[in-house]
Amino acid sequence: MSNSFQDKLVAIVADPLDIVLMRGIENLLDPHGLMNPGKTFAAGGVQR
């Protein structure tokens, strides 16, 4: 899946709060952003 398609799909399917929670968990597990750098969800304005 391309990132733009995936971003559109996430914007439709996922609740913005879910994305915030996922981002928080990711930050706890990977505070320096070493795992999958550059991968973000644009949906809900939540980006790293």
Biopython code that builds the backbone (N, CA, C, O; Angstrom):
import numpy as np
from Bio.PDB.StructureBuilder import StructureBuilder

atoms = [
    (1, "MET", "N", (0.832, -1.181, 0.000)),
    (1, "MET", "CA", (0.000, 0.000, 0.000)),
    (1, "MET", "C", (0.876, 1.244, 0.000)),
    (1, "MET", "O", (1.888, 1.312, 0.698)),
    (2, "SER", "N", (0.474, 2.210, -0.783)),
    (2, "SER", "CA", (1.220, 3.467, -0.765)),
    (2, "SER", "C", (0.846, 4.257, 0.486)),
    (2, "SER", "O", (-0.233, 4.074, 1.049)),
    (3, "ASN", "N", (1.740, 5.125, 0.906)),
    (3, "ASN", "CA", (1.487, 5.895, 2.123)),
    (3, "ASN", "C", (0.266, 6.785, 1.984)),
    (3, "ASN", "O", (-0.500, 6.918, 2.938)),
    (4, "SER", "N", (0.057, 7.406, 0.811)),
    (4, "SER", "CA", (-1.091, 8.302, 0.672)),
    (4, "SER", "C", (-2.397, 7.519, 0.753)),
    (4, "SER", "O", (-3.357, 7.984, 1.368)),
    (5, "PHE", "N", (-2.447, 6.337, 0.141)),
    (5, "PHE", "CA", (-3.643, 5.508, 0.247)),
    (5, "PHE", "C", (-3.866, 5.074, 1.685)),
    (5, "PHE", "O", (-4.986, 5.121, 2.193)),
    (6, "GLN", "N", (-2.786, 4.650, 2.338)),
    (6, "GLN", "CA", (-2.885, 4.198, 3.722)),
    (6, "GLN", "C", (-3.329, 5.350, 4.627)),
    (6, "GLN", "O", (-4.151, 5.143, 5.519)),
    (7, "ASP", "N", (-2.803, 6.549, 4.415)),
    (7, "ASP", "CA", (-3.208, 7.707, 5.210)),
    (7, "ASP", "C", (-4.697, 7.990, 5.036)),
    (7, "ASP", "O", (-5.390, 8.287, 6.010)),
    (8, "LYS", "N", (-5.190, 7.901, 3.809)),
    (8, "LYS", "CA", (-6.613, 8.136, 3.554)),
    (8, "LYS", "C", (-7.466, 7.069, 4.226)),
    (8, "LYS", "O", (-8.516, 7.369, 4.795)),
    (9, "LEU", "N", (-7.009, 5.822, 4.157)),
    (9, "LEU", "CA", (-7.747, 4.726, 4.775)),
    (9, "LEU", "C", (-7.792, 4.893, 6.288)),
    (9, "LEU", "O", (-8.845, 4.712, 6.899)),
    (10, "VAL", "N", (-6.669, 5.234, 6.894)),
    (10, "VAL", "CA", (-6.615, 5.430, 8.343)),
    (10, "VAL", "C", (-7.518, 6.591, 8.744)),
    (10, "VAL", "O", (-8.188, 6.520, 9.775)),
    (11, "ALA", "N", (-7.547, 7.648, 7.954)),
    (11, "ALA", "CA", (-8.398, 8.800, 8.261)),
    (11, "ALA", "C", (-9.873, 8.412, 8.271)),
    (11, "ALA", "O", (-10.665, 8.979, 9.024)),
    (12, "ILE", "N", (-10.235, 7.450, 7.436)),
    (12, "ILE", "CA", (-11.632, 7.011, 7.364)),
    (12, "ILE", "C", (-11.955, 6.024, 8.474)),
    (12, "ILE", "O", (-13.019, 6.111, 9.088)),
    (13, "VAL", "N", (-11.059, 5.094, 8.738)),
    (13, "VAL", "CA", (-11.332, 3.967, 9.626)),
    (13, "VAL", "C", (-11.008, 4.259, 11.086)),
    (13, "VAL", "O", (-11.788, 3.912, 11.973)),
    (14, "ALA", "N", (-9.872, 4.890, 11.343)),
    (14, "ALA", "CA", (-9.399, 5.055, 12.719)),
    (14, "ALA", "C", (-9.921, 6.345, 13.338)),
    (14, "ALA", "O", (-10.036, 7.374, 12.672)),
    (15, "ASP", "N", (-10.224, 6.265, 14.594)),
    (15, "ASP", "CA", (-10.613, 7.429, 15.367)),
    (15, "ASP", "C", (-9.353, 8.244, 15.672)),
    (15, "ASP", "O", (-8.313, 7.654, 15.964)),
    (16, "PRO", "N", (-9.411, 9.574, 15.615)),
    (16, "PRO", "CA", (-8.221, 10.379, 15.920)),
    (16, "PRO", "C", (-7.628, 10.076, 17.294)),
    (16, "PRO", "O", (-6.410, 10.137, 17.462)),
    (17, "LEU", "N", (-8.454, 9.755, 18.264)),
    (17, "LEU", "CA", (-7.948, 9.396, 19.589)),
    (17, "LEU", "C", (-7.131, 8.105, 19.530)),
    (17, "LEU", "O", (-6.117, 7.977, 20.216)),
    (18, "ASP", "N", (-7.577, 7.147, 18.706)),
    (18, "ASP", "CA", (-6.817, 5.905, 18.541)),
    (18, "ASP", "C", (-5.421, 6.197, 18.003)),
    (18, "ASP", "O", (-4.444, 5.594, 18.447)),
    (19, "ILE", "N", (-5.327, 7.105, 17.061)),
    (19, "ILE", "CA", (-4.036, 7.449, 16.475)),
    (19, "ILE", "C", (-3.148, 8.116, 17.517)),
    (19, "ILE", "O", (-1.948, 7.848, 17.575)),
    (20, "VAL", "N", (-3.732, 8.982, 18.337)),
    (20, "VAL", "CA", (-2.962, 9.623, 19.411)),
    (20, "VAL", "C", (-2.443, 8.571, 20.384)),
    (20, "VAL", "O", (-1.292, 8.636, 20.816)),
    (21, "LEU", "N", (-3.286, 7.606, 20.727)),
    (21, "LEU", "CA", (-2.867, 6.538, 21.634)),
    (21, "LEU", "C", (-1.768, 5.676, 21.018)),
    (21, "LEU", "O", (-0.805, 5.324, 21.698)),
    (22, "MET", "N", (-1.903, 5.335, 19.738)),
    (22, "MET", "CA", (-0.871, 4.545, 19.062)),
    (22, "MET", "C", (0.448, 5.305, 19.017)),
    (22, "MET", "O", (1.512, 4.720, 19.217)),
    (23, "ARG", "N", (0.379, 6.601, 18.756)),
    (23, "ARG", "CA", (1.592, 7.422, 18.714)),
    (23, "ARG", "C", (2.246, 7.470, 20.095)),
    (23, "ARG", "O", (3.471, 7.423, 20.202)),
    (24, "GLY", "N", (1.434, 7.564, 21.154)),
    (24, "GLY", "CA", (1.970, 7.575, 22.507)),
    (24, "GLY", "C", (2.664, 6.272, 22.865)),
    (24, "GLY", "O", (3.726, 6.276, 23.487)),
    (25, "ILE", "N", (2.059, 5.155, 22.471)),
    (25, "ILE", "CA", (2.675, 3.852, 22.722)),
    (25, "ILE", "C", (3.979, 3.738, 21.944)),
    (25, "ILE", "O", (4.981, 3.252, 22.469)),
    (26, "GLU", "N", (3.964, 4.184, 20.697)),
    (26, "GLU", "CA", (5.189, 4.137, 19.892)),
    (26, "GLU", "C", (6.296, 4.971, 20.539)),
    (26, "GLU", "O", (7.454, 4.553, 20.575)),
    (27, "ASN", "N", (5.938, 6.146, 21.048)),
    (27, "ASN", "CA", (6.938, 7.002, 21.698)),
    (27, "ASN", "C", (7.487, 6.376, 22.973)),
    (27, "ASN", "O", (8.656, 6.576, 23.303)),
    (28, "LEU", "N", (6.664, 5.622, 23.694)),
    (28, "LEU", "CA", (7.154, 4.925, 24.886)),
    (28, "LEU", "C", (8.130, 3.815, 24.527)),
    (28, "LEU", "O", (9.150, 3.636, 25.193)),
    (29, "LEU", "N", (7.812, 3.072, 23.472)),
    (29, "LEU", "CA", (8.641, 1.936, 23.079)),
    (29, "LEU", "C", (9.872, 2.349, 22.274)),
    (29, "LEU", "O", (10.891, 1.658, 22.288)),
    (30, "ASP", "N", (9.773, 3.479, 21.572)),
    (30, "ASP", "CA", (10.850, 3.917, 20.687)),
    (30, "ASP", "C", (11.020, 5.438, 20.791)),
    (30, "ASP", "O", (10.691, 6.163, 19.852)),
    (31, "PRO", "N", (11.534, 5.924, 21.930)),
    (31, "PRO", "CA", (11.596, 7.372, 22.162)),
    (31, "PRO", "C", (12.513, 8.121, 21.198)),
    (31, "PRO", "O", (12.361, 9.330, 21.027)),
    (32, "HIS", "N", (13.463, 7.428, 20.565)),
    (32, "HIS", "CA", (14.389, 8.092, 19.652)),
    (32, "HIS", "C", (13.988, 7.944, 18.189)),
    (32, "HIS", "O", (14.694, 8.428, 17.304)),
    (33, "GLY", "N", (12.860, 7.278, 17.924)),
    (33, "GLY", "CA", (12.360, 7.140, 16.557)),
    (33, "GLY", "C", (13.251, 6.296, 15.661)),
    (33, "GLY", "O", (13.371, 6.579, 14.468)),
    (34, "LEU", "N", (13.878, 5.263, 16.217)),
    (34, "LEU", "CA", (14.795, 4.428, 15.441)),
    (34, "LEU", "C", (14.078, 3.337, 14.643)),
    (34, "LEU", "O", (14.571, 2.902, 13.602)),
    (35, "MET", "N", (12.918, 2.897, 15.128)),
    (35, "MET", "CA", (12.174, 1.859, 14.410)),
    (35, "MET", "C", (11.277, 2.509, 13.370)),
    (35, "MET", "O", (10.474, 3.384, 13.697)),
    (36, "ASN", "N", (11.408, 2.088, 12.123)),
    (36, "ASN", "CA", (10.625, 2.611, 11.004)),
    (36, "ASN", "C", (10.659, 4.139, 10.936)),
    (36, "ASN", "O", (9.606, 4.775, 10.983)),
    (37, "PRO", "N", (11.849, 4.741, 10.827)),
    (37, "PRO", "CA", (11.920, 6.198, 10.762)),
    (37, "PRO", "C", (11.220, 6.726, 9.510)),
    (37, "PRO", "O", (11.291, 6.122, 8.439)),
    (38, "GLY", "N", (10.554, 7.847, 9.665)),
    (38, "GLY", "CA", (9.853, 8.461, 8.543)),
    (38, "GLY", "C", (8.452, 7.953, 8.322)),
    (38, "GLY", "O", (7.735, 8.470, 7.465)),
    (39, "LYS", "N", (8.046, 6.951, 9.077)),
    (39, "LYS", "CA", (6.682, 6.426, 8.938)),
    (39, "LYS", "C", (5.773, 7.193, 9.890)),
    (39, "LYS", "O", (5.975, 7.180, 11.104)),
    (40, "THR", "N", (4.779, 7.855, 9.331)),
    (40, "THR", "CA", (3.858, 8.631, 10.157)),
    (40, "THR", "C", (2.439, 8.427, 9.657)),
    (40, "THR", "O", (2.215, 8.005, 8.522)),
    (41, "PHE", "N", (1.506, 8.730, 10.506)),
    (41, "PHE", "CA", (0.106, 8.807, 10.121)),
    (41, "PHE", "C", (-0.251, 10.276, 10.000)),
    (41, "PHE", "O", (-0.135, 11.028, 10.968)),
    (42, "ALA", "N", (-0.679, 10.683, 8.836)),
    (42, "ALA", "CA", (-1.074, 12.066, 8.641)),
    (42, "ALA", "C", (-2.489, 12.314, 9.180)),
    (42, "ALA", "O", (-2.851, 13.459, 9.448)),
    (43, "ALA", "N", (-3.274, 11.273, 9.339)),
    (43, "ALA", "CA", (-4.653, 11.407, 9.782)),
    (43, "ALA", "C", (-4.729, 12.053, 11.153)),
    (43, "ALA", "O", (-3.960, 11.702, 12.048)),
    (44, "GLY", "N", (-5.628, 12.972, 11.321)),
    (44, "GLY", "CA", (-5.812, 13.626, 12.611)),
    (44, "GLY", "C", (-4.712, 14.583, 12.967)),
    (44, "GLY", "O", (-4.645, 15.044, 14.106)),
    (45, "GLY", "N", (-3.849, 14.895, 12.035)),
    (45, "GLY", "CA", (-2.770, 15.828, 12.288)),
    (45, "GLY", "C", (-1.708, 15.308, 13.225)),
    (45, "GLY", "O", (-0.927, 16.089, 13.768)),
    (46, "VAL", "N", (-1.663, 14.006, 13.426)),
    (46, "VAL", "CA", (-0.696, 13.421, 14.346)),
    (46, "VAL", "C", (0.481, 12.931, 13.532)),
    (46, "VAL", "O", (0.359, 11.986, 12.752)),
    (47, "GLN", "N", (1.622, 13.574, 13.714)),
    (47, "GLN", "CA", (2.833, 13.177, 13.006)),
    (47, "GLN", "C", (4.004, 13.286, 13.946)),
    (47, "GLN", "O", (3.951, 14.011, 14.939)),
    (48, "ARG", "N", (5.034, 12.585, 13.642)),
    (48, "ARG", "CA", (6.264, 12.657, 14.434)),
    (48, "ARG", "C", (7.231, 13.591, 13.764)),
    (48, "ARG", "O", (8.336, 13.798, 14.265)),
]
sb = StructureBuilder()
sb.init_structure("model")
sb.init_model(0)
sb.init_chain("A")
sb.init_seg("    ")
for serial, (resi, resn, name, xyz) in enumerate(atoms, 1):
    if name == "N":
        sb.init_residue(resn, " ", resi, " ")
    sb.init_atom(name, np.array(xyz, "f"), 0.0, 1.0, " ", f" {name:<3s}", serial, name[0])
structure = sb.get_structure()
